[in-house]
């Protein structure tokens, strides 16, 4: 077996991550994809932009389907936000609109920060 050590490390990191850590990892990657997608659009790198925004859509879909809307009172609102993000990312990808991507990132960054803070608080208790 001649696996790439970096790929093996990443796979092990994901498989051993707590649910809270996995959630923050998804948000971190989502923001990275949004930043890179926005930059690619602005640079005219259409294929790269499509790849990054498509991956961002996949992450948001995963977040949406894994969300238990019965778990807490804010969950339905978060589900609606995920639906909005998917719609906006599809539109941004089709029209190659970097500003729409930036707006999506503006919604996602505070969420990522809140989940990170919640995860850190859960570990502390």
N, CA, C and O atoms as a printed pandas DataFrame, in Angstrom:
     atom_number atom_name residue_name chain_id  residue_number  x_coord  y_coord  z_coord
0              1         N          UNK        A               1    0.842   -1.173    0.000
1              2        CA          UNK        A               1    0.000    0.000    0.000
2              3         C          UNK        A               1    0.892    1.243    0.000
3              4         O          UNK        A               1    1.719    1.412    0.897
4              5         N          UNK        A               2    0.732    2.094   -0.983
5              6        CA          UNK        A               2    1.607    3.237   -1.168
6              7         C          UNK        A               2    0.803    4.538   -1.064
7              8         O          UNK        A               2    0.848    5.368   -1.972
8              9         N          UNK        A               3    0.071    4.718    0.039
9             10        CA          UNK        A               3   -0.792    5.878    0.212
10            11         C          UNK        A               3    0.028    7.131    0.503
11            12         O          UNK        A               3    1.084    7.074    1.134
12            13         N          UNK        A               4   -0.481    8.252    0.032
13            14        CA          UNK        A               4    0.116    9.548    0.293
14            15         C          UNK        A               4   -0.023    9.839    1.794
15            16         O          UNK        A               4   -1.135    9.794    2.321
16            17         N          UNK        A               5    1.075   10.135    2.486
17            18        CA          UNK        A               5    1.006   10.380    3.938
18            19         C          UNK        A               5    0.064   11.529    4.313
19            20         O          UNK        A               5   -0.611   11.456    5.340
20            21         N          UNK        A               6    0.010   12.582    3.504
21            22        CA          UNK        A               6   -0.875   13.703    3.798
22            23         C          UNK        A               6   -2.331   13.256    3.711
23            24         O          UNK        A               6   -3.132   13.584    4.586
24            25         N          UNK        A               7   -2.678   12.511    2.666
25            26        CA          UNK        A               7   -4.045   12.024    2.521
26            27         C          UNK        A               7   -4.423   11.110    3.684
27            28         O          UNK        A               7   -5.542   11.172    4.191
28            29         N          UNK        A               8   -3.494   10.270    4.097
29            30        CA          UNK        A               8   -3.727    9.361    5.212
30            31         C          UNK        A               8   -3.959   10.159    6.503
31            32         O          UNK        A               8   -4.859    9.835    7.278
32            33         N          UNK        A               9   -3.158   11.189    6.731
33            34        CA          UNK        A               9   -3.306   12.042    7.905
34            35         C          UNK        A               9   -4.674   12.725    7.902
35            36         O          UNK        A               9   -5.367   12.746    8.920
36            37         N          UNK        A              10   -5.056   13.282    6.754
37            38        CA          UNK        A              10   -6.345   13.965    6.655
38            39         C          UNK        A              10   -7.494   12.994    6.891
39            40         O          UNK        A              10   -8.454   13.320    7.589
40            41         N          UNK        A              11   -7.395   11.819    6.317
41            42        CA          UNK        A              11   -8.437   10.809    6.502
42            43         C          UNK        A              11   -8.544   10.421    7.984
43            44         O          UNK        A              11   -9.646   10.331    8.527
44            45         N          UNK        A              12   -7.407   10.196    8.628
45            46        CA          UNK        A              12   -7.407    9.851   10.050
46            47         C          UNK        A              12   -7.974   10.993   10.890
47            48         O          UNK        A              12   -8.703   10.751   11.852
48            49         N          UNK        A              13   -7.646   12.228   10.535
49            50        CA          UNK        A              13   -8.141   13.388   11.275
50            51         C          UNK        A              13   -9.661   13.470   11.215
51            52         O          UNK        A              13  -10.313   13.742   12.223
52            53         N          UNK        A              14  -10.221   13.235   10.037
53            54        CA          UNK        A              14  -11.672   13.293    9.877
54            55         C          UNK        A              14  -12.341   12.139   10.615
55            56         O          UNK        A              14  -13.361   12.329   11.278
56            57         N          UNK        A              15  -11.772   10.955   10.500
57            58        CA          UNK        A              15  -12.387    9.772   11.114
58            59         C          UNK        A              15  -12.348    9.808   12.636
59            60         O          UNK        A              15  -13.198    9.200   13.286
60            61         N          UNK        A              16  -11.390   10.500   13.207
61            62        CA          UNK        A              16  -11.273   10.534   14.665
62            63         C          UNK        A              16  -11.798   11.831   15.279
63            64         O          UNK        A              16  -11.756   11.994   16.498
64            65         N          UNK        A              17  -12.287   12.744   14.460
65            66        CA          UNK        A              17  -12.776   14.031   14.965
66            67         C          UNK        A              17  -14.111   13.866   15.681
67            68         O          UNK        A              17  -14.947   13.055   15.284
68            69         N          UNK        A              18  -14.294   14.644   16.734
69            70        CA          UNK        A              18  -15.587   14.687   17.415
70            71         C          UNK        A              18  -16.595   15.350   16.475
71            72         O          UNK        A              18  -16.201   16.036   15.532
72            73         N          UNK        A              19  -17.885   15.152   16.724
73            74        CA          UNK        A              19  -18.880   15.828   15.872
74            75         C          UNK        A              19  -18.696   17.347   15.841
75            76         O          UNK        A              19  -18.850   17.968   14.790
76            77         N          UNK        A              20  -18.369   17.942   16.981
77            78        CA          UNK        A              20  -18.172   19.394   17.026
78            79         C          UNK        A              20  -16.959   19.802   16.193
79            80         O          UNK        A              20  -17.012   20.794   15.467
80            81         N          UNK        A              21  -15.880   19.051   16.291
81            82        CA          UNK        A              21  -14.677   19.345   15.514
82            83         C          UNK        A              21  -14.946   19.152   14.025
83            84         O          UNK        A              21  -14.503   19.954   13.203
84            85         N          UNK        A              22  -15.662   18.104   13.682
85            86        CA          UNK        A              22  -15.996   17.846   12.283
86            87         C          UNK        A              22  -16.827   18.994   11.708
87            88         O          UNK        A              22  -16.618   19.411   10.569
88            89         N          UNK        A              23  -17.762   19.496   12.499
89            90        CA          UNK        A              23  -18.584   20.616   12.052
90            91         C          UNK        A              23  -17.733   21.854   11.794
91            92         O          UNK        A              23  -17.915   22.526   10.779
92            93         N          UNK        A              24  -16.806   22.163   12.697
93            94        CA          UNK        A              24  -15.953   23.336   12.486
94            95         C          UNK        A              24  -15.014   23.119   11.299
95            96         O          UNK        A              24  -14.686   24.068   10.586
96            97         N          UNK        A              25  -14.581   21.878   11.086
97            98        CA          UNK        A              25  -13.741   21.582    9.915
98            99         C          UNK        A              25  -14.526   21.823    8.624
99           100         O          UNK        A              25  -13.980   22.355    7.657
100          101         N          UNK        A              26  -15.801   21.434    8.603
101          102        CA          UNK        A              26  -16.640   21.666    7.419
102          103         C          UNK        A              26  -16.815   23.155    7.165
103          104         O          UNK        A              26  -16.711   23.614    6.027
104          105         N          UNK        A              27  -17.082   23.903    8.223
105          106        CA          UNK        A              27  -17.233   25.351    8.063
106          107         C          UNK        A              27  -15.932   26.002    7.587
107          108         O          UNK        A              27  -15.958   26.884    6.729
108          109         N          UNK        A              28  -14.801   25.571    8.139
109          110        CA          UNK        A              28  -13.507   26.116    7.694
110          111         C          UNK        A              28  -13.305   25.856    6.205
111          112         O          UNK        A              28  -12.890   26.748    5.465
112          113         N          UNK        A              29  -13.597   24.638    5.771
113          114        CA          UNK        A              29  -13.414   24.303    4.354
114          115         C          UNK        A              29  -14.411   25.062    3.480
115          116         O          UNK        A              29  -14.075   25.486    2.374
116          117         N          UNK        A              30  -15.632   25.230    3.977
117          118        CA          UNK        A              30  -16.635   25.990    3.232
118          119         C          UNK        A              30  -16.149   27.416    3.006
119          120         O          UNK        A              30  -16.246   27.934    1.894
120          121         N          UNK        A              31  -15.631   28.050    4.042
121          122        CA          UNK        A              31  -15.140   29.418    3.904
122          123         C          UNK        A              31  -13.945   29.476    2.957
123          124         O          UNK        A              31  -13.834   30.404    2.156
124          125         N          UNK        A              32  -13.061   28.504    3.043
125          126        CA          UNK        A              32  -11.928   28.449    2.122
126          127         C          UNK        A              32  -12.413   28.339    0.679
127          128         O          UNK        A              32  -11.923   29.050   -0.199
128          129         N          UNK        A              33  -13.378   27.447    0.434
129          130        CA          UNK        A              33  -13.927   27.306   -0.921
130          131         C          UNK        A              33  -14.572   28.599   -1.396
131          132         O          UNK        A              33  -14.416   28.980   -2.556
132          133         N          UNK        A              34  -15.292   29.275   -0.514
133          134        CA          UNK        A              34  -15.939   30.533   -0.898
134          135         C          UNK        A              34  -14.907   31.603   -1.223
135          136         O          UNK        A              34  -15.044   32.324   -2.212
136          137         N          UNK        A              35  -13.876   31.707   -0.395
137          138        CA          UNK        A              35  -12.821   32.692   -0.662
138          139         C          UNK        A              35  -12.129   32.395   -1.986
139          140         O          UNK        A              35  -11.936   33.291   -2.807
140          141         N          UNK        A              36  -11.758   31.141   -2.189
141          142        CA          UNK        A              36  -11.057   30.773   -3.417
142          143         C          UNK        A              36  -11.967   30.891   -4.639
143          144         O          UNK        A              36  -11.513   31.281   -5.714
144          145         N          UNK        A              37  -13.235   30.561   -4.479
145          146        CA          UNK        A              37  -14.185   30.706   -5.584
146          147         C          UNK        A              37  -14.370   32.158   -5.973
147          148         O          UNK        A              37  -14.387   32.497   -7.156
148          149         N          UNK        A              38  -14.508   33.011   -4.976
149          150        CA          UNK        A              38  -14.651   34.447   -5.231
150          151         C          UNK        A              38  -13.403   34.992   -5.939
151          152         O          UNK        A              38  -13.512   35.724   -6.923
152          153         N          UNK        A              39  -12.224   34.631   -5.436
153          154        CA          UNK        A              39  -10.975   35.083   -6.049
154          155         C          UNK        A              39  -10.849   34.575   -7.485
155          156         O          UNK        A              39  -10.399   35.304   -8.369
156          157         N          UNK        A              40  -11.245   33.327   -7.713
157          158        CA          UNK        A              40  -11.146   32.745   -9.059
158          159         C          UNK        A              40  -12.066   33.473  -10.033
159          160         O          UNK        A              40  -11.690   33.712  -11.180
160          161         N          UNK        A              41  -13.264   33.826   -9.584
161          162        CA          UNK        A              41  -14.174   34.587  -10.455
162          163         C          UNK        A              41  -13.542   35.921  -10.805
163          164         O          UNK        A              41  -13.521   36.315  -11.971
164          165         N          UNK        A              42  -13.030   36.614   -9.806
165          166        CA          UNK        A              42  -12.441   37.940  -10.037
166          167         C          UNK        A              42  -11.221   37.854  -10.958
167          168         O          UNK        A              42  -10.920   38.800  -11.686
168          169         N          UNK        A              43  -10.517   36.707  -10.921
169          170        CA          UNK        A              43   -9.337   36.515  -11.776
170          171         C          UNK        A              43   -9.696   35.933  -13.146
171          172         O          UNK        A              43   -8.818   35.737  -13.987
172          173         N          UNK        A              44  -10.981   35.658  -13.370
173          174        CA          UNK        A              44  -11.398   35.092  -14.646
174          175         C          UNK        A              44  -11.090   33.613  -14.801
175          176         O          UNK        A              44  -11.102   33.089  -15.914
176          177         N          UNK        A              45  -10.815   32.942  -13.700
177          178        CA          UNK        A              45  -10.514   31.506  -13.723
178          179         C          UNK        A              45  -11.819   30.738  -13.538
179          180         O          UNK        A              45  -12.119   30.237  -12.454
180          181         N          UNK        A              46  -12.580   30.659  -14.614
181          182        CA          UNK        A              46  -13.949   30.159  -14.565
182          183         C          UNK        A              46  -14.023   28.696  -14.111
183          184         O          UNK        A              46  -14.870   28.352  -13.287
184          185         N          UNK        A              47  -13.161   27.848  -14.632
185          186        CA          UNK        A              47  -13.211   26.428  -14.272
186          187         C          UNK        A              47  -12.881   26.228  -12.795
187          188         O          UNK        A              47  -13.543   25.449  -12.108
188          189         N          UNK        A              48  -11.873   26.920  -12.314
189          190        CA          UNK        A              48  -11.503   26.840  -10.899
190          191         C          UNK        A              48  -12.636   27.366  -10.025
191          192         O          UNK        A              48  -12.952   26.773   -8.993
192          193         N          UNK        A              49  -13.247   28.473  -10.431
193          194        CA          UNK        A              49  -14.364   29.036   -9.676
194          195         C          UNK        A              49  -15.507   28.028   -9.585
195          196         O          UNK        A              49  -16.092   27.837   -8.519
196          197         N          UNK        A              50  -15.818   27.385  -10.708
197          198        CA          UNK        A              50  -16.891   26.391  -10.727
198          199         C          UNK        A              50  -16.584   25.248   -9.757
199          200         O          UNK        A              50  -17.459   24.803   -9.015
200          201         N          UNK        A              51  -15.353   24.787   -9.771
201          202        CA          UNK        A              51  -14.944   23.689   -8.893
202          203         C          UNK        A              51  -15.101   24.074   -7.421
203          204         O          UNK        A              51  -15.652   23.307   -6.631
204          205         N          UNK        A              52  -14.624   25.244   -7.063
205          206        CA          UNK        A              52  -14.684   25.686   -5.659
206          207         C          UNK        A              52  -16.130   25.922   -5.212
207          208         O          UNK        A              52  -16.511   25.535   -4.107
208          209         N          UNK        A              53  -16.928   26.553   -6.065
209          210        CA          UNK        A              53  -18.307   26.836   -5.683
210          211         C          UNK        A              53  -19.154   25.572   -5.659
211          212         O          UNK        A              53  -20.066   25.455   -4.840
212          213         N          UNK        A              54  -18.867   24.632   -6.538
213          214        CA          UNK        A              54  -19.581   23.349   -6.506
214          215         C          UNK        A              54  -19.268   22.602   -5.213
215          216         O          UNK        A              54  -20.159   22.016   -4.599
216          217         N          UNK        A              55  -18.013   22.623   -4.806
217          218        CA          UNK        A              55  -17.638   21.962   -3.554
218          219         C          UNK        A              55  -18.304   22.665   -2.370
219          220         O          UNK        A              55  -18.757   22.007   -1.434
220          221         N          UNK        A              56  -18.365   23.983   -2.406
221          222        CA          UNK        A              56  -19.037   24.733   -1.341
222          223         C          UNK        A              56  -20.514   24.325   -1.260
223          224         O          UNK        A              56  -21.057   24.156   -0.168
224          225         N          UNK        A              57  -21.152   24.168   -2.417
225          226        CA          UNK        A              57  -22.554   23.736   -2.441
226          227         C          UNK        A              57  -22.702   22.354   -1.810
227          228         O          UNK        A              57  -23.647   22.110   -1.059
228          229         N          UNK        A              58  -21.781   21.462   -2.110
229          230        CA          UNK        A              58  -21.831   20.115   -1.534
230          231         C          UNK        A              58  -21.718   20.168   -0.017
231          232         O          UNK        A              58  -22.404   19.420    0.680
232          233         N          UNK        A              59  -20.865   21.037    0.499
233          234        CA          UNK        A              59  -20.708   21.163    1.950
234          235         C          UNK        A              59  -21.993   21.686    2.576
235          236         O          UNK        A              59  -22.444   21.163    3.595
236          237         N          UNK        A              60  -22.584   22.712    1.977
237          238        CA          UNK        A              60  -23.818   23.271    2.532
238          239         C          UNK        A              60  -24.934   22.221    2.489
239          240         O          UNK        A              60  -25.723   22.119    3.428
240          241         N          UNK        A              61  -25.001   21.457    1.426
241          242        CA          UNK        A              61  -26.007   20.386    1.346
242          243         C          UNK        A              61  -25.776   19.365    2.455
243          244         O          UNK        A              61  -26.731   18.913    3.087
244          245         N          UNK        A              62  -24.531   19.001    2.693
245          246        CA          UNK        A              62  -24.215   18.060    3.771
246          247         C          UNK        A              62  -24.614   18.640    5.125
247          248         O          UNK        A              62  -25.175   17.931    5.960
248          249         N          UNK        A              63  -24.329   19.918    5.348
249          250        CA          UNK        A              63  -24.725   20.564    6.595
250          251         C          UNK        A              63  -26.252   20.553    6.740
251          252         O          UNK        A              63  -26.783   20.322    7.826
252          253         N          UNK        A              64  -26.936   20.803    5.638
253          254        CA          UNK        A              64  -28.392   20.859    5.653
254          255         C          UNK        A              64  -29.013   19.491    5.959
255          256         O          UNK        A              64  -29.911   19.390    6.794
256          257         N          UNK        A              65  -28.541   18.453    5.294
257          258        CA          UNK        A              65  -29.158   17.139    5.496
258          259         C          UNK        A              65  -28.803   16.541    6.862
259          260         O          UNK        A              65  -29.533   15.691    7.372
260          261         N          UNK        A              66  -27.704   16.974    7.445
261          262        CA          UNK        A              66  -27.324   16.436    8.751
262          263         C          UNK        A              66  -27.923   17.233    9.911
263          264         O          UNK        A              66  -27.771   16.850   11.071
264          265         N          UNK        A              67  -28.594   18.324    9.606
265          266        CA          UNK        A              67  -29.187   19.176   10.633
266          267         C          UNK        A              67  -30.478   18.554   11.153
267          268         O          UNK        A              67  -31.384   18.256   10.374
268          269         N          UNK        A              68  -30.564   18.361   12.444
269          270        CA          UNK        A              68  -31.778   17.862   13.091
270          271         C          UNK        A              68  -32.631   19.071   13.477
271          272         O          UNK        A              68  -32.362   19.737   14.477
272          273         N          UNK        A              69  -33.660   19.348   12.675
273          274        CA          UNK        A              69  -34.462   20.554   12.911
274          275         C          UNK        A              69  -35.316   20.455   14.174
275          276         O          UNK        A              69  -35.910   21.446   14.598
276          277         N          UNK        A              70  -35.378   19.281   14.768
277          278        CA          UNK        A              70  -36.124   19.109   16.018
278          279         C          UNK        A              70  -35.222   19.295   17.243
279          280         O          UNK        A              70  -35.719   19.359   18.368
280          281         N          UNK        A              71  -33.923   19.383   17.042
281          282        CA          UNK        A              71  -32.971   19.377   18.151
282          283         C          UNK        A              71  -32.984   20.661   18.979
283          284         O          UNK        A              71  -32.775   20.612   20.191
284          285         N          UNK        A              72  -33.221   21.785   18.357
285          286        CA          UNK        A              72  -33.210   23.060   19.083
286          287         C          UNK        A              72  -34.022   24.091   18.316
287          288         O          UNK        A              72  -34.266   23.926   17.121
288          289         N          UNK        A              73  -34.435   25.133   18.983
289          290        CA          UNK        A              73  -35.377   26.097   18.408
290          291         C          UNK        A              73  -34.803   26.873   17.222
291          292         O          UNK        A              73  -35.558   27.331   16.364
292          293         N          UNK        A              74  -33.480   27.025   17.163
293          294        CA          UNK        A              74  -32.872   27.769   16.063
294          295         C          UNK        A              74  -32.642   26.947   14.813
295          296         O          UNK        A              74  -32.288   27.495   13.768
296          297         N          UNK        A              75  -32.836   25.646   14.901
297          298        CA          UNK        A              75  -32.526   24.767   13.771
298          299         C          UNK        A              75  -33.349   25.061   12.512
299          300         O          UNK        A              75  -32.778   25.056   11.422
300          301         N          UNK        A              76  -34.662   25.317   12.605
301          302        CA          UNK        A              76  -35.404   25.628   11.372
302          303         C          UNK        A              76  -34.872   26.881   10.665
303          304         O          UNK        A              76  -34.827   26.928    9.435
304          305         N          UNK        A              77  -34.480   27.872   11.426
305          306        CA          UNK        A              77  -33.903   29.079   10.827
306          307         C          UNK        A              77  -32.583   28.779   10.140
307          308         O          UNK        A              77  -32.300   29.307    9.064
308          309         N          UNK        A              78  -31.776   27.930   10.763
309          310        CA          UNK        A              78  -30.509   27.535   10.158
310          311         C          UNK        A              78  -30.766   26.733    8.878
311          312         O          UNK        A              78  -30.057   26.903    7.886
312          313         N          UNK        A              79  -31.767   25.871    8.898
313          314        CA          UNK        A              79  -32.124   25.111    7.695
314          315         C          UNK        A              79  -32.531   26.055    6.567
315          316         O          UNK        A              79  -32.166   25.839    5.411
316          317         N          UNK        A              80  -33.282   27.093    6.901
317          318        CA          UNK        A              80  -33.671   28.091    5.888
318          319         C          UNK        A              80  -32.449   28.827    5.346
319          320         O          UNK        A              80  -32.366   29.105    4.149
320          321         N          UNK        A              81  -31.511   29.138    6.223
321          322        CA          UNK        A              81  -30.285   29.805    5.778
322          323         C          UNK        A              81  -29.502   28.904    4.832
323          324         O          UNK        A              81  -28.984   29.368    3.816
324          325         N          UNK        A              82  -29.412   27.622    5.161
325          326        CA          UNK        A              82  -28.721   26.679    4.275
326          327         C          UNK        A              82  -29.394   26.640    2.902
327          328         O          UNK        A              82  -28.706   26.616    1.882
328          329         N          UNK        A              83  -30.724   26.633    2.864
329          330        CA          UNK        A              83  -31.443   26.645    1.583
330          331         C          UNK        A              83  -31.120   27.909    0.790
331          332         O          UNK        A              83  -30.885   27.858   -0.417
332          333         N          UNK        A              84  -31.115   29.035    1.487
333          334        CA          UNK        A              84  -30.765   30.306    0.849
334          335         C          UNK        A              84  -29.345   30.253    0.276
335          336         O          UNK        A              84  -29.109   30.670   -0.858
336          337         N          UNK        A              85  -28.399   29.734    1.076
337          338        CA          UNK        A              85  -27.005   29.660    0.625
338          339         C          UNK        A              85  -26.867   28.786   -0.617
339          340         O          UNK        A              85  -26.145   29.138   -1.549
340          341         N          UNK        A              86  -27.551   27.659   -0.630
341          342        CA          UNK        A              86  -27.481   26.777   -1.800
342          343         C          UNK        A              86  -27.996   27.506   -3.038
343          344         O          UNK        A              86  -27.371   27.463   -4.097
344          345         N          UNK        A              87  -29.134   28.170   -2.896
345          346        CA          UNK        A              87  -29.704   28.915   -4.021
346          347         C          UNK        A              87  -28.753   30.004   -4.501
347          348         O          UNK        A              87  -28.537   30.164   -5.703
348          349         N          UNK        A              88  -28.190   30.747   -3.562
349          350        CA          UNK        A              88  -27.273   31.834   -3.920
350          351         C          UNK        A              88  -25.979   31.305   -4.548
351          352         O          UNK        A              88  -25.469   31.893   -5.502
352          353         N          UNK        A              89  -25.452   30.211   -4.024
353          354        CA          UNK        A              89  -24.213   29.661   -4.585
354          355         C          UNK        A              89  -24.427   29.117   -5.988
355          356         O          UNK        A              89  -23.562   29.259   -6.852
356          357         N          UNK        A              90  -25.566   28.500   -6.215
357          358        CA          UNK        A              90  -25.872   28.034   -7.575
358          359         C          UNK        A              90  -25.962   29.239   -8.507
359          360         O          UNK        A              90  -25.382   29.239   -9.593
360          361         N          UNK        A              91  -26.694   30.266   -8.073
361          362        CA          UNK        A              91  -26.821   31.476   -8.889
362          363         C          UNK        A              91  -25.492   32.157   -9.138
363          364         O          UNK        A              91  -25.213   32.594  -10.255
364          365         N          UNK        A              92  -24.667   32.250   -8.101
365          366        CA          UNK        A              92  -23.352   32.876   -8.237
366          367         C          UNK        A              92  -22.473   32.079   -9.183
367          368         O          UNK        A              92  -21.712   32.649   -9.965
368          369         N          UNK        A              93  -22.579   30.765   -9.111
369          370        CA          UNK        A              93  -21.767   29.909   -9.974
370          371         C          UNK        A              93  -22.201   30.037  -11.425
371          372         O          UNK        A              93  -21.357   30.106  -12.318
372          373         N          UNK        A              94  -23.496   30.069  -11.672
373          374        CA          UNK        A              94  -24.008   30.182  -13.041
374          375         C          UNK        A              94  -23.649   31.542  -13.632
375          376         O          UNK        A              94  -23.200   31.623  -14.775
376          377         N          UNK        A              95  -23.847   32.618  -12.854
377          378        CA          UNK        A              95  -23.614   33.969  -13.377
378          379         C          UNK        A              95  -22.192   34.460  -13.159
379          380         O          UNK        A              95  -21.823   35.541  -13.619
380          381         N          UNK        A              96  -21.388   33.652  -12.447
381          382        CA          UNK        A              96  -20.007   34.027  -12.102
382          383         C          UNK        A              96  -19.983   35.399  -11.430
383          384         O          UNK        A              96  -19.276   36.316  -11.847
384          385         N          UNK        A              97  -20.796   35.500  -10.360
385          386        CA          UNK        A              97  -20.967   36.743   -9.612
386          387         C          UNK        A              97  -20.203   36.661   -8.288
387          388         O          UNK        A              97  -20.679   36.063   -7.323
388          389         N          UNK        A              98  -19.028   37.263   -8.253
389          390        CA          UNK        A              98  -18.177   37.220   -7.059
390          391         C          UNK        A              98  -18.831   37.914   -5.866
391          392         O          UNK        A              98  -18.610   37.515   -4.723
392          393         N          UNK        A              99  -19.627   38.943   -6.119
393          394        CA          UNK        A              99  -20.270   39.659   -5.024
394          395         C          UNK        A              99  -21.285   38.774   -4.298
395          396         O          UNK        A              99  -21.423   38.871   -3.079
396          397         N          UNK        A             100  -21.989   37.921   -5.025
397          398        CA          UNK        A             100  -22.937   36.996   -4.392
398          399         C          UNK        A             100  -22.189   35.990   -3.515
399          400         O          UNK        A             100  -22.667   35.609   -2.447
400          401         N          UNK        A             101  -21.025   35.572   -3.975
401          402        CA          UNK        A             101  -20.211   34.651   -3.179
402          403         C          UNK        A             101  -19.768   35.344   -1.894
403          404         O          UNK        A             101  -19.790   34.745   -0.819
404          405         N          UNK        A             102  -19.369   36.601   -2.011
405          406        CA          UNK        A             102  -18.929   37.363   -0.839
406          407         C          UNK        A             102  -20.053   37.511    0.176
407          408         O          UNK        A             102  -19.810   37.440    1.380
408          409         N          UNK        A             103  -21.280   37.717   -0.293
409          410        CA          UNK        A             103  -22.426   37.822    0.605
410          411         C          UNK        A             103  -22.629   36.507    1.355
411          412         O          UNK        A             103  -22.890   36.507    2.558
412          413         N          UNK        A             104  -22.510   35.399    0.648
413          414        CA          UNK        A             104  -22.640   34.079    1.289
414          415         C          UNK        A             104  -21.576   33.903    2.360
415          416         O          UNK        A             104  -21.867   33.436    3.462
416          417         N          UNK        A             105  -20.361   34.271    2.040
417          418        CA          UNK        A             105  -19.273   34.163    3.017
418          419         C          UNK        A             105  -19.567   35.022    4.238
419          420         O          UNK        A             105  -19.234   34.645    5.361
420          421         N          UNK        A             106  -20.190   36.176    4.023
421          422        CA          UNK        A             106  -20.568   37.052    5.120
422          423         C          UNK        A             106  -21.559   36.412    6.083
423          424         O          UNK        A             106  -21.574   36.741    7.269
424          425         N          UNK        A             107  -22.386   35.501    5.582
425          426        CA          UNK        A             107  -23.300   34.758    6.450
426          427         C          UNK        A             107  -22.595   33.597    7.141
427          428         O          UNK        A             107  -22.889   33.288    8.296
428          429         N          UNK        A             108  -21.672   32.959    6.442
429          430        CA          UNK        A             108  -21.054   31.736    6.942
430          431         C          UNK        A             108  -19.993   32.014    8.005
431          432         O          UNK        A             108  -19.892   31.260    8.973
432          433         N          UNK        A             109  -19.210   33.065    7.852
433          434        CA          UNK        A             109  -18.112   33.324    8.801
434          435         C          UNK        A             109  -18.591   33.476   10.244
435          436         O          UNK        A             109  -18.000   32.862   11.132
436          437         N          UNK        A             110  -19.638   34.268   10.522
437          438        CA          UNK        A             110  -20.096   34.351   11.912
438          439         C          UNK        A             110  -20.621   33.011   12.445
439          440         O          UNK        A             110  -20.467   32.704   13.627
440          441         N          UNK        A             111  -21.240   32.218   11.566
441          442        CA          UNK        A             111  -21.705   30.893   11.974
442          443         C          UNK        A             111  -20.531   30.010   12.360
443          444         O          UNK        A             111  -20.560   29.330   13.386
444          445         N          UNK        A             112  -19.499   30.027   11.530
445          446        CA          UNK        A             112  -18.294   29.240   11.830
446          447         C          UNK        A             112  -17.710   29.652   13.180
447          448         O          UNK        A             112  -17.330   28.805   13.988
448          449         N          UNK        A             113  -17.646   30.953   13.410
449          450        CA          UNK        A             113  -17.097   31.449   14.674
450          451         C          UNK        A             113  -17.953   31.014   15.862
451          452         O          UNK        A             113  -17.425   30.657   16.916
452          453         N          UNK        A             114  -19.266   31.043   15.690
453          454        CA          UNK        A             114  -20.170   30.638   16.768
454          455         C          UNK        A             114  -20.038   29.146   17.054
455          456         O          UNK        A             114  -20.009   28.739   18.215
456          457         N          UNK        A             115  -19.958   28.326   16.000
457          458        CA          UNK        A             115  -19.801   26.880   16.206
458          459         C          UNK        A             115  -18.453   26.569   16.850
459          460         O          UNK        A             115  -18.355   25.689   17.705
460          461         N          UNK        A             116  -17.424   27.288   16.440
461          462        CA          UNK        A             116  -16.102   27.076   17.029
462          463         C          UNK        A             116  -16.117   27.413   18.516
463          464         O          UNK        A             116  -15.551   26.689   19.335
464          465         N          UNK        A             117  -16.780   28.534   18.855
465          466        CA          UNK        A             117  -16.878   28.941   20.254
466          467         C          UNK        A             117  -17.685   27.915   21.056
467          468         O          UNK        A             117  -17.320   27.582   22.183
468          469         N          UNK        A             118  -18.777   27.418   20.477
469          470        CA          UNK        A             118  -19.601   26.416   21.154
470          471         C          UNK        A             118  -18.813   25.127   21.367
471          472         O          UNK        A             118  -18.910   24.500   22.422
472          473         N          UNK        A             119  -18.038   24.738   20.366
473          474        CA          UNK        A             119  -17.232   23.507   20.488
474          475         C          UNK        A             119  -16.171   23.668   21.579
475          476         O          UNK        A             119  -15.937   22.747   22.361
476          477         N          UNK        A             120  -15.538   24.829   21.630
477          478        CA          UNK        A             120  -14.531   25.072   22.651
478          479         C          UNK        A             120  -15.166   25.089   24.045
479          480         O          UNK        A             120  -14.577   24.597   25.007
480          481         N          UNK        A             121  -16.346   25.647   24.141
481          482        CA          UNK        A             121  -17.056   25.696   25.418
482          483         C          UNK        A             121  -17.461   24.296   25.873
483          484         O          UNK        A             121  -17.395   23.984   27.062
484          485         N          UNK        A             122  -17.875   23.464   24.940
485          486        CA          UNK        A             122  -18.274   22.085   25.265
486          487         C          UNK        A             122  -17.076   21.289   25.777
487          488         O          UNK        A             122  -17.211   20.479   26.694
488          489         N          UNK        A             123  -15.904   21.519   25.184
489          490        CA          UNK        A             123  -14.684   20.813   25.611
490          491         C          UNK        A             123  -14.291   21.275   27.008
491          492         O          UNK        A             123  -13.812   20.474   27.811
492          493         N          UNK        A             124  -14.487   22.560   27.309
493          494        CA          UNK        A             124  -14.100   23.112   28.599
494          495         C          UNK        A             124  -14.967   22.599   29.744
495          496         O          UNK        A             124  -14.550   22.610   30.902
496          497         N          UNK        A             125  -16.175   22.151   29.413
497          498        CA          UNK        A             125  -17.093   21.688   30.469
498          499         C          UNK        A             125  -17.027   20.229   30.605
499          500         O          UNK        A             125  -17.726   19.654   31.440
